[in-house]
Amino acid sequence: MMFKHWPPLNVLRGFEAAARLGSFHQAAQELHLTQSAISQQIRSLEELLGQPLFHRQGRSVALTDAGQDLLATTQNVLLQLAVGIQRLEQYRKPNQLVLNTTTALARLWLLPRLADFHRQHPEIDLWLFTSDEAPNMAEQTIDLALRSDIEAQAECSHRTLLADRLLPVATPAVLTQPAAERTTLHGERELDWHHWTLKGGEDLQLRTQGLNFSDPGLLQDAASAGLGVALVSELLSRPARQQGLLLPLSVHRVAGPRWSLLVHQESESSPQCRAFCHWLEQQFAEATIAMDEEATL
């Protein structure tokens, strides 16, 4: 049965209190209303439903079977509403900063550095929001985005932090295999081997067939697990190469993604946004120096 008019929330709250306490008088006291107001709410609800919800017994009341049924439903709805409203508190933290980035950059590069940022700025509630697609800053509640697939957007500042390079890598065990027997791991866009060839990368005698990955992080994980040869980001693969998990197949590097920062103009003046941007620029400056030093070796 569908109603044209649903009972107001205050009527349901009055019914729930009266049913739980077994008294219109006590319900009125709890809700800071008069007893006549509670009685009127119950009568209007019974008229709407077309059946009695209480047995009146002098000053006390008892639920009918219909009232018992409605009480369970009402308490469940009110509980869900209370939990939902309480959950909204996370969206109005005064020091919250929402950063959008890719899963690969977050896991392979940003996450290992977040302890340093949190140590310097423990008062900032950083919310890391990862997505496959670049966000629309005008439609989403995002303070800043750090990605390789973002362009300038209205009401946002945009700047490139690092021009990445790409290199072919594999585990030491894979490198002991004959080139013709190595499995080729394919990525998308610039991580596809066609990009390596078009940008002047040497012929590594790789087979066309192999395994394919849409996520750059999984592509690098596959290479680290010894599944084959992959074209990866110099920035994101540096820790794995430093640990000896991945070794380059070539001294050559080709142009890769450009990691950029997009900051909404309503956020860039906030202390937490300024602090994070300053920290982030320092991290990328150090990464650029490390990459340049590695290139001269």
C-alpha positions as CSV (number, residue, x, y, z in Angstrom):
1,M,0.0,0.0,0.0
2,M,1.4,3.4,-1.0
3,F,0.6,6.6,0.7
4,K,0.4,10.0,-1.0
5,H,1.7,11.6,2.2
6,W,4.2,10.0,4.5
7,P,4.0,10.7,8.3
8,P,6.3,13.6,9.4
9,L,9.5,12.6,11.1
10,N,8.4,14.3,14.4
11,V,5.3,12.1,14.4
12,L,7.3,9.0,14.1
13,R,9.6,10.1,16.9
14,G,6.6,10.8,19.1
15,F,5.1,7.3,18.3
16,E,8.5,5.6,19.0
17,A,8.9,7.3,22.3
18,A,5.4,6.6,23.4
19,A,5.6,3.0,22.3
20,R,9.0,2.4,24.0
21,L,8.0,4.1,27.3
22,G,4.4,2.8,27.3
23,S,3.2,6.3,28.3
24,F,2.2,9.5,26.4
25,H,3.1,11.5,29.4
26,Q,6.7,10.2,29.6
27,A,7.1,10.5,25.8
28,A,6.1,14.2,26.1
29,Q,8.7,14.7,28.8
30,E,11.5,13.1,26.8
31,L,10.7,15.1,23.7
32,H,10.0,18.3,25.6
33,L,6.4,18.5,24.3
34,T,3.0,18.6,25.9
35,Q,1.1,15.3,26.5
36,S,-1.7,16.7,24.3
37,A,0.8,17.2,21.5
38,I,1.9,13.6,21.7
39,S,-1.7,12.4,21.8
40,Q,-2.5,14.5,18.7
41,Q,0.5,13.0,16.8
42,I,-0.6,9.5,17.6
43,R,-4.2,10.2,16.5
44,S,-2.9,11.7,13.2
45,L,-0.7,8.7,12.6
46,E,-3.6,6.2,13.3
47,E,-5.9,8.2,11.0
48,L,-3.2,8.0,8.3
49,L,-2.7,4.3,8.7
50,G,-6.4,3.6,9.2
51,Q,-6.0,1.5,12.3
52,P,-5.3,1.8,16.0
53,L,-1.7,1.5,17.2
54,F,-2.4,1.7,21.0
55,H,-4.8,0.2,23.5
56,R,-5.6,3.1,25.9
57,Q,-5.7,2.0,29.5
58,G,-6.1,5.1,31.6
59,R,-2.8,6.7,32.0
60,S,-0.9,3.8,30.4
61,V,-1.0,2.6,26.9
62,A,-0.1,-0.7,25.2
63,L,0.7,-1.4,21.6
64,T,-1.6,-3.3,19.3
65,D,-0.1,-5.9,17.0
66,A,0.0,-3.3,14.3
67,G,1.7,-1.0,16.7
68,Q,4.3,-3.6,17.6
69,D,5.1,-4.1,13.9
70,L,5.4,-0.4,13.2
71,L,7.6,0.1,16.3
72,A,10.2,-2.3,15.0
73,T,10.2,-0.6,11.6
74,T,10.3,2.9,13.1
75,Q,13.2,2.1,15.4
76,N,15.2,0.6,12.5
77,V,14.6,3.7,10.3
78,L,15.4,6.2,13.1
79,L,18.6,4.2,13.9
80,Q,19.7,4.2,10.3
81,L,19.0,7.9,10.0
82,A,21.0,8.7,13.2
83,V,23.9,6.6,12.0
84,G,23.8,8.4,8.6
85,I,23.7,11.8,10.1
86,Q,26.6,10.9,12.4
87,R,28.6,9.7,9.5
88,L,28.3,13.2,7.9
89,E,30.7,14.5,10.6
90,Q,33.6,13.2,8.5
91,Y,32.7,15.7,5.8
92,R,33.1,18.8,8.0
93,K,36.3,18.3,9.8
94,P,37.9,21.7,9.9
95,N,41.4,20.4,9.0
96,Q,40.3,17.9,6.4
97,L,42.1,17.9,3.0
98,V,40.9,15.7,0.2
99,L,43.5,14.5,-2.3
100,N,42.6,12.7,-5.5
101,T,45.3,10.5,-7.2
102,T,45.8,7.2,-9.0
103,T,46.0,3.9,-7.1
104,A,49.5,3.3,-8.6
105,L,51.0,6.6,-7.5
106,A,49.3,6.4,-4.1
107,R,50.6,2.9,-3.3
108,L,54.0,2.9,-5.0
109,W,55.2,6.5,-4.3
110,L,53.0,8.5,-2.0
111,L,52.1,6.0,0.7
112,P,55.7,5.3,1.8
113,R,56.2,9.1,2.3
114,L,53.0,9.9,4.2
115,A,54.5,9.1,7.5
116,D,56.8,12.0,7.1
117,F,54.0,14.4,6.2
118,H,51.9,13.2,9.1
119,R,54.8,13.6,11.5
120,Q,55.2,17.2,10.3
121,H,51.5,18.0,10.2
122,P,49.6,15.7,12.6
123,E,46.7,18.2,12.8
124,I,45.8,17.7,9.1
125,D,43.2,15.0,8.3
126,L,44.3,13.9,4.8
127,W,41.7,11.9,2.9
128,L,43.3,10.0,0.1
129,F,40.7,9.4,-2.7
130,T,41.9,7.2,-5.6
131,S,40.2,6.8,-8.9
132,D,40.9,5.5,-12.4
133,E,39.5,8.6,-14.1
134,A,40.6,12.2,-13.6
135,P,38.1,14.1,-11.4
136,N,35.9,17.0,-12.4
137,M,36.9,19.5,-9.7
138,A,33.8,21.6,-10.3
139,E,31.5,18.7,-9.5
140,Q,33.4,16.8,-6.9
141,T,34.4,17.8,-3.3
142,I,38.1,17.5,-3.9
143,D,40.7,20.0,-2.8
144,L,43.6,18.9,-5.0
145,A,44.5,16.2,-7.5
146,L,47.9,14.7,-8.2
147,R,47.9,12.7,-11.4
148,S,49.5,12.3,-14.8
149,D,46.2,12.5,-16.7
150,I,44.9,15.9,-15.7
151,E,44.8,19.1,-17.6
152,A,43.9,22.7,-16.5
153,Q,40.4,23.1,-15.3
154,A,38.3,26.2,-14.5
155,E,38.7,27.7,-11.1
156,C,41.9,25.6,-10.5
157,S,45.6,26.2,-10.6
158,H,47.6,23.7,-12.6
159,R,51.3,23.0,-12.6
160,T,53.6,20.1,-13.6
161,L,55.8,18.7,-10.8
162,L,57.9,16.2,-12.7
163,A,58.4,14.9,-16.2
164,D,58.8,11.2,-15.7
165,R,60.7,8.8,-17.9
166,L,60.1,5.1,-18.8
167,L,62.4,2.2,-18.8
168,P,62.2,-1.6,-19.4
169,V,62.6,-3.7,-16.3
170,A,62.5,-7.3,-15.2
171,T,63.6,-9.4,-12.2
172,P,67.1,-10.9,-12.2
173,A,65.7,-14.3,-12.7
174,V,63.8,-13.2,-15.9
175,L,67.0,-11.6,-17.2
176,T,68.8,-15.0,-17.1
177,Q,66.2,-16.3,-19.7
178,P,66.9,-16.1,-23.4
179,A,65.3,-12.9,-24.8
180,A,63.0,-15.0,-27.1
181,E,61.6,-16.8,-24.1
182,R,60.7,-13.8,-21.9
183,T,57.1,-13.0,-21.4
184,T,56.1,-9.5,-22.5
185,L,54.0,-7.5,-20.1
186,H,51.9,-4.8,-21.8
187,G,50.5,-1.7,-20.2
188,E,48.2,1.0,-21.6
189,R,48.9,4.4,-23.2
190,E,52.5,5.3,-22.7
191,L,53.2,2.0,-20.9
192,D,52.5,0.1,-24.1
193,W,55.6,-1.1,-26.0
194,H,54.6,0.9,-29.1
195,H,55.4,4.0,-27.1
196,W,58.9,2.7,-26.4
197,T,59.5,2.1,-30.1
198,L,58.0,5.4,-31.3
199,K,60.2,7.4,-28.8
200,G,63.4,5.8,-30.0
201,G,63.8,2.9,-27.6
202,E,66.0,0.0,-28.8
203,D,64.7,-3.3,-30.0
204,L,64.7,-5.7,-27.0
205,Q,63.5,-8.6,-29.1
206,L,60.3,-9.0,-27.1
207,R,57.5,-11.2,-28.2
208,T,54.2,-9.5,-29.2
209,Q,52.1,-11.9,-27.2
210,G,52.0,-11.7,-23.4
211,L,50.0,-10.4,-20.4
212,N,48.1,-7.2,-20.4
213,F,47.4,-4.8,-17.5
214,S,45.3,-1.6,-17.4
215,D,46.7,-0.5,-14.0
216,P,50.3,0.7,-13.9
217,G,50.7,-0.5,-10.4
218,L,49.6,-4.1,-11.3
219,L,51.9,-4.0,-14.3
220,Q,54.9,-3.2,-12.1
221,D,53.8,-5.8,-9.5
222,A,53.7,-8.4,-12.3
223,A,57.2,-7.5,-13.3
224,S,58.4,-7.7,-9.7
225,A,56.8,-11.1,-9.3
226,G,58.9,-12.4,-12.2
227,L,56.1,-12.7,-14.8
228,G,58.0,-11.0,-17.5
229,V,59.4,-7.7,-18.9
230,A,57.5,-4.4,-18.4
231,L,57.8,-0.8,-19.4
232,V,57.5,1.2,-16.2
233,S,57.7,4.6,-14.6
234,E,61.2,5.6,-13.5
235,L,59.7,7.5,-10.5
236,L,57.4,4.6,-9.3
237,S,59.9,1.8,-9.9
238,R,62.9,3.5,-8.2
239,P,62.3,1.7,-4.8
240,A,62.1,-1.7,-6.4
241,R,65.2,-1.0,-8.5
242,Q,67.1,0.2,-5.4
243,Q,66.2,-3.0,-3.7
244,G,67.4,-5.1,-6.6
245,L,63.9,-6.5,-7.2
246,L,63.8,-5.0,-10.7
247,L,66.8,-4.5,-13.1
248,P,66.8,-2.3,-16.3
249,L,67.2,-4.0,-19.6
250,S,68.5,-0.9,-21.2
251,V,70.4,2.3,-20.3
252,H,67.9,4.2,-22.5
253,R,64.9,6.2,-21.1
254,V,62.0,7.6,-23.1
255,A,59.6,10.3,-22.2
256,G,56.8,9.3,-19.8
257,P,53.9,10.8,-17.9
258,R,54.0,14.3,-16.6
259,W,52.9,14.3,-12.9
260,S,50.8,17.4,-12.3
261,L,49.1,19.1,-9.4
262,L,45.6,20.6,-9.8
263,V,44.4,22.7,-6.8
264,H,40.9,24.2,-6.5
265,Q,41.0,27.9,-5.9
266,E,38.7,27.6,-2.9
267,S,41.2,25.3,-1.2
268,E,44.6,26.8,-2.1
269,S,44.5,29.5,0.5
270,S,43.8,27.1,3.4
271,P,46.7,26.4,5.7
272,Q,46.4,22.6,5.3
273,C,46.4,22.9,1.5
274,R,49.4,25.2,1.5
275,A,51.3,22.9,3.9
276,F,50.6,19.8,1.8
277,C,51.5,21.5,-1.5
278,H,54.8,22.8,0.0
279,W,55.6,19.3,1.3
280,L,54.6,17.7,-2.0
281,E,56.8,20.1,-4.0
282,Q,59.8,19.2,-1.8
283,Q,59.2,15.5,-2.3
284,F,59.1,15.9,-6.1
285,A,62.1,18.1,-6.1
286,E,64.1,15.5,-4.3
287,A,62.8,12.8,-6.7
288,T,63.9,14.9,-9.6
289,I,67.4,15.3,-8.2
290,A,67.6,11.5,-7.6
291,M,66.5,10.7,-11.1
292,D,69.0,13.1,-12.6
293,E,71.8,11.7,-10.5
294,E,70.8,8.2,-11.5
295,A,70.9,9.2,-15.2
296,T,74.5,10.4,-14.9
297,L,75.7,7.0,-13.5
